[in-house]
Structure formats: C-alpha cells, structure tokens
Amino acid sequence: MKINIPESDQERIVIVGGGFAGLTLARELKKQDYQVVLIDKNNYHQFQPLFYQVAMAGLEPSSIVFPFRKAFQGEKNIFIRVTEVERVDTAKKQLHTPLGLCNYDYLVLAIGADTNFFGNEEIARKALPMKSVSEALSLRNRILTDFEIALSVTDYERRQQLIDIVIVGGGPTGVEVAGALAEMKRYVLPKDYPQLPTDEIDIHLVEGADRLLLGMSDEAAGKAQEFLEGLDVKVRLNTMVTGFDGEVATLSDGSQIPAHKLIWAAGVTGNKMPGLPQEALAKGNRLAVDRFNRVAGTERIFAIGDIAYMEEEDYPKGHPQVAQAAMQHAKNLGKNFKRLAKGTSMQPFAYRDLGSMATIGRNRAVADLPGFKFQGAFAWLIWLFVHLFQILGVKNKVFIFINWVWNYLTYDQSLRLIIRPKEGPIKAAKD
Ligand SMILES: Cc1cc2nc3c(=O)[nH]c(=O)nc-3n(C[C@H](O)[C@H](O)[C@H](O)COP(=O)(O)OP(=O)(O)OC[C@H]3O[C@@H](n4cnc5c(N)ncnc54)[C@H](O)[C@@H]3O)c2cc1C
C-alpha cells in the first residue's frame, strides 16, 4: 500500500525530518517546480535550544513548537505526512512507513540525532534526557514531583536524594540547565516550598573534560564556570558518570552522589535509517556526505543537519551539530535543487561559523562571536535576542518575550504545573 499523495508530473523530493534542517529546506522549496513531501514523526517543529526552559518551568511547551501544517498553509507543492520512516529501499527508491510506502525521486534525510548514552543501558533506562519537548516536560514533572514528595519526608538522607540533582555534560545544554536550576533554587523554590531546606539543594554538574563548553573559547569556559560556582553549582571536571541506578550516581573516581534525578546532556548519536549501504555510515552514527550533501554510496540521496558528516578543510571532524550548520546545509541544498531544475551545476557547501553562545542565568551569558568574545549582561541580551529572532511564529515570539520579561521582573516563573498522562496520585516516598 502506498501513502496517499497526489501523482504529479513534477519530480518528488521527500524530506524526512522537520527539524532546523528539514524545515528550512522545505521552506526553500516552496513554489518551486518540485513536489515536496515532508515526513516527520511529529506534526510539529521543535526549537531544541529552549527545551531547558520548558524543563525548568520557564516556558510552556507550546511556545517552542510550531505545527508544520501552519508553516505551509496554502503551499500547493508541499505535502506533509506525519509518520515514522522505518527504512529506505534504495533500489526501489521507496520509503517504508506505518502509513505505507512512499516513492521518491530525491530523498533528503534530515533526521537529526538522539541522546548518546555511550552503550550504558542502566543509565539509558534511569537518566533523564532532554532531546524532545516531551522529555523536557517529563523532566519538569519529575523535578516538581520530587519536591512535592520531599515535603513529607522526614529522613534527612532520603530527602536530600529527592532534592539534589546531577547534570552530566558540561556543554551548552548542561551549563544552561545547571544555571536555570540554580536560579530556581535561589529565587523561586524558597517562596514555593518554605518548609523545605532549599538552600541544601545540591546541583552537581559533572564533565569528563578538564573544562566546560569544549566547543567555545577558554575565556567563555572559565567565565561560565565562575558564573555557575557563583550560583552554588558544584562543578566537577575530569570526571565521568559511570553508573546510575535511579537513586545513586557513581563517578569515575569511585565516589557516589545520592540523587533521584540525573539529567543526561553528555552527547548525541545520529538517528538510524536502515537500508543505507555500509559506506554511508560515519563517526557518531552520522551519514558520510560529500560537499554537495550527497550520501556516500547512494544515488539521489542527500543528508543535511546533525545527521550529515561532511569534512571540510577547516572542519576535519565534520561540522558542529548545531542549528546554524543544519540551516546552512539546507539553504545550500535548496539552492542546488533550484540549480538542478534549471540544468545548471550544483555548488559545494562551505560552512560559515557565526559563533556560539551559552546562557547561565539572568545577566550571565558567554558569547564567542567572529572577531570578538564577551561575557556577562551584554552577552545575555544578545543571547535573548538571537533566540527570540530564531523562534518560529509571531505568537510564539510574543509569548516567549512576555514570559521572559515577567520572569525578569518578578524573579519567578508561573508555570510550575505537574501535567502528565493519567498515572494516579503522587505516591508517598519510602522514608
Ligand atoms: C537541549 C538542546 C539544546 C540545544 N541548544 C542549541 C543551541 O543553543 N544552539 C544551537 O545552535 N544548537 C543547539 N542544539 C542543537 C540543535 O538543536 C541541533 O543541531 C539541530 O536541532 C539539528 O537540526 P536537524 O534538523 O539536523 O535535527 P533535528 O532538529 O533533531 O530534527 C530532526 C527531525 O527528524 C525527525 N525524525 C527523526 N527520525 C525520523 C524518522 N525515522 N521518521 C520521521 N521523522 C524523523 C524528528 O522528529 C525531528 O523533527 C541543542 C540541542 C539540544 C538537544
């Protein structure tokens, strides 16, 4: 059975994945002489850089997602199908999905990456990742639920276990989560939970390397650590988390941290797409592509964004897995499709690094922009505006802006709701 998509004389480009890469490409191809089919397992685009604010109850999930159908209302050459691509049949130029088969003339894989637990299954089962809006929401629920339970626990050790948090990975995500939690501990929790010893909440940030923010400058890393320690975050460098059973985290130096929550922000691995030849697979489970984003060993198959592994002279280990690289791949490929339609030759991709930033909390951020580096309140303002500018949809921008202003003025977020699937009442803790 085939997915029901109208037959057309136009060549069909199927884009799998509507993240930064896939969505940007589909927008580039609006009104072009191609039939474009955008397939995603969700019916919305997710703005991953702000997941942590959902997890920390600073933003509603609906502010950072955007429905695909709204993005392409009235676009006659764009067809959206919400389903998961299970595998590709390169010989028949077909995708297998639970909705049926989908033929392609060109296939673009923009399937992104997922959390990498480096093969540790126990950690994978028990840790809390943050790679989707639903995971961010369940993290919010877990944090708030544990505070509620801790209120009725009298045993000191058990209560500490419920309120302490371990964050693994000192990249931008780990740093941002640690900063947001530290601010919650300082400004919000004492008001919400006056009966809890909130000053005793320990927030641990564990990083395997000898510094934070590995992709950024030494100045940014040093300042981020200073900001975090100023907010009472316990930063542990040169240390790995080797185990977590849901109650205690074990570290590579043999020490242990009793904590009920371990947030895993320690790396990503490419999402799998069965059916591709062995030579297409590259480091980090990414897909090896040439400078035109063509997947090695295949015909008419491209990969863009986090899943694409492209070596350039200045990037011998591939491009960083960030939104900018994903959008730049997509824009170049979009232009190349337009060139193909006109019968002209494709242009190779060249990555332009626009810099990186991380925020640690109000008035505290670090920014490495081309030509200059700065930290503190100005970097924080730039961070706010860059993210506001990137978020999709005017309503989302307005809601986020209002939330941020409100949070800034009141030192409070008003979204601390535990909303979850029907699970029954919060159970009493083992005392
Ligand atoms: C918590 C967090 C914070 C981040 N912060 C920043 C930041 O501040 N700045 C920055 O530049 N980058 C940041 N990143 C990285 C950035 O989000 C990624 O580089 C970017 O999302 C990559 O875009 P993409 O389109 O390649 O993949 P994604 O955005 O991951 O999109 C992949 C899409 O493919 C879909 N999909 C996957 N498999 C299938 C399948 N089999 N069938 C159908 N659909 C499928 C998914 O549903 C998803 O919509 C962050 C990432 C995370 C997780």
The ligand as an ORCA input file, in Angstrom:
! r2SCAN-3c Opt
* xyz 0 1
  C      18.694     20.532     24.596
  C      19.353     21.030     23.348
  C      19.819     22.336     23.278
  C      20.435     22.814     22.120
  N      20.865     24.111     22.077
  C      21.393     24.609     20.939
  C      21.762     25.971     20.846
  O      21.628     26.739     21.815
  N      22.266     26.428     19.660
  C      22.416     25.585     18.580
  O      22.852     26.041     17.518
  N      22.091     24.291     18.644
  C      21.580     23.789     19.793
  N      21.227     22.463     19.863
  C      21.483     21.605     18.691
  C      20.421     21.833     17.632
  O      19.138     21.757     18.208
  C      20.607     20.780     16.543
  O      21.874     20.964     15.973
  C      19.533     20.925     15.479
  O      18.259     20.669     16.018
  C      19.800     19.974     14.316
  O      18.779     20.102     13.392
  P      18.348     18.866     12.485
  O      17.273     19.379     11.597
  O      19.537     18.232     11.880
  O      17.758     17.787     13.500
  P      16.533     17.905     14.499
  O      16.237     19.313     14.837
  O      16.860     16.982     15.618
  O      15.302     17.342     13.679
  C      15.179     16.019     13.303
  C      13.733     15.740     12.945
  O      13.647     14.469     12.347
  C      12.505     13.791     12.836
  N      12.788     12.366     12.666
  C      13.859     11.672     13.108
  N      13.823     10.404     12.698
  C      12.706     10.288     11.964
  C      12.119      9.193     11.245
  N      12.683      7.990     11.196
  N      10.945      9.403     10.603
  C      10.349     10.621     10.657
  N      10.873     11.680     11.299
  C      12.039     11.518     11.931
  C      12.385     14.256     14.266
  O      11.058     14.119     14.744
  C      12.817     15.726     14.157
  O      11.715     16.567     13.908
  C      20.615     21.960     21.011
  C      20.154     20.635     21.069
  C      19.529     20.174     22.227
  C      19.020     18.762     22.295
*
